Amino acid sequence: MDKNINSMNKNINSMDKNINLLDKNICKKTIKQGAVFRIVLTLVTFYLMQKFLNPSYLLIALPIALTFLDFSDNIFSLKYCWSLGYKIDMCGSFFEYQITDKINDWLSYLLAWYVFKLDPMFLIFVLWRGLGVLTFGLTKSSLPLIPFPDLMKEYLVFKYFSTGSNKLLPIVIIGKMCFEVWFHTKINKSSY
């Protein structure tokens, strides 16, 4: 595990050194294209799920769909970076991508709550994360995201497997916050 983390840290360091090879204006354009693509894909996905999905599978299908939708917004910037010989999306290291991605996540969750009439606890988690996204946007530091974790997918999976009781929900929240601490201090760039 430590070997993988060291390898990831080396990749991040080399990303910072090689970022100058990118045309930031092209990155911004591909980030905007990805954001629009993701919004359209989210609307289509939610429509299809609402129309054809058996409601008893919603709480497990929705987190899977949200995960795939989260990866869809970097398709254009990834294509651009591949054309330059990069193996990863270097445009993703720009603040413009990070804030756009966080806002799109938040809007997807809010839309999911509305479309699928999810419970009030889901909305509380969405609004809480919204405060974190706002703080991230104002400070350009990902560290404030730690106390405002992205819990929506985990909560839906928890609700799918739970017996109706929220007694174990604090364990899910603590586990996610531990992940956020690790991710935002060891893996992700913490300052933009």
N, C-alpha and C positions, 0 to 999 in steps of 0.2 A: 504494500500500500504506500509506504513512504517513497519507494522508488517511482511509483506512478505520480505522486504529488510533486516530487523533484522534477520529473519529466515535464509535467504541466507547467510548473513555475519557469522552467527553462524556455518553454514555448511562449509563455507570456512575456518574458524578458526579450526574447528574440522578436516577438510581435512589436514591442515598443520600439526596437531599433529599426525594424524594417517598415514601419508604418509610413515613413516618408515616401516610399515608393508608390503609395496609393494617391489617386487624385481624389481629394476630399469632396469636391463637387460631384464627382460621379458617385461616390459613396452616398452622399446626401440624396441624390436622385434615386439610387437603388433602394435606399431606406424608405423613401416616400412610396415608391412602387410597391415595396413589400408590405407597407402598412395598409395601403388600399387593397392589395390582394388579400391580405388577411381579413380585413373587415368584410369584404365580399364573400370570402370563403366561410367565414363565421356565420353570416346571415344564411347562406345556402345550407350549411351543415345543420344549423339549428332548425331551419324550416323542414329539412328532410327528416331529422330526428323527431320533430313534433308530429309530422305526418305519418311516419312509418314505424317508429320504434315502439315496441311493447313497453308501456310505462313501468312495468316491474323491473326493467333493466336500465332505467334512466340513471340511477345513482352510480352505476358502474360504467355505463357507456359514456356519460357526460365527461368524467375526468379523463377518459381515454381520448375523446374528441378534443377536449381543451388542450391536452398535451400535444397532439399533432398540430392543432391550430397554432400553438405557441412557436413551433418550429417552422411554420409556413412563411413567416414574415421576413426571413432572411434569404429566401430563394434567389432573389435578383442580385443581392450583394454577394452571395456565395458564388453565383455564376461569374460575376465580374472578377472576384478574387481568383477563381480558378483560371480565368483567362490570363491572369498575370503570373500563374505558376504557384500560387499559394494553395495549401491543402485545406485551409480553414478560412472562415469568413473574417477577414481582417477588419472590414468595415464595422463589425460588431464591437470592436474595441473603442469606437467613438461614442461620446456621450449622446449624440443625436440618435444613434441606434438604441442605446440602453433606455433612454427615457421614452422613446416611441414604443419600444417593446413593452415596457412596464405599463404605459397608458393603454395600449391595446389589450394587454392581459386584463387590466382592471375593467375596461369597457366590455370585454367578453364575459367576465364574471357578472357584471351588472345586468347585461342583456340575458344571460342564462337565468339569473334569479327572476327576471321579469317574464321571460318566455315560458319557462318551465314551472313557474309558481313555486319556487323553492322556499324553504322555511326561513323564518326571521333570523335564526342563528347564522345561516349562510350570508344573509345581507349584512349582519354585524361584522362578519369576517371581511366582506368586500369593502365596507366603509372603512374599517380599521386599516386595511391594506392601502386604501386610497390616501389616507393620511401619510403613510410611509412613502408612497409614490410622490406625493406633493413635496414631502421633506427632501426626498432624493433629488427632485427637480430643482429645488431651491438651493441645496447645498452642493450638488454634484459629487456627493459621496454616497457610496452604497451602504456604508455602515449603519445609517439610520433605518435601513430596511430590516435590520435584525429584529428590533422589537415589534415590527409590523410585518410578520411573515405572510407569505403567500400560502394560505392554508386551505384554499377552496377545494382543490382536487382531493387532498387528504381528508377533508371533512366529508365530502361526498362518498368516498370509499368507506370511511368510518361508518357513516349512516347506512350504507348498503349492508355492511356486515354486522352492525350492532343490533341488539335485541330491543331497541327503543330507549335504552337508558344512555345518558350522557356521562355516566360515572367515569368511564375510561378516556373521555375526551381530553382531560388535562395531560395525559400521557402522550397523546398525539401532538398536542400543542408544544409540549416540552421537547419532544423528539424533533419536530420541525424547526424549532428555534435553535436547537443544537446544530442541526444541519445548516441553518442560515449563518450561524457564527462561523462554522468551519468554512462554508463557501465564501463568505464575504471577507474573511481574514486570510484564508490560505489560497484560494483558487481565483476568485473574481478580482478584478481591479477595483480597489476600494475608493479611489479618487480619480476624477476626470478633469 
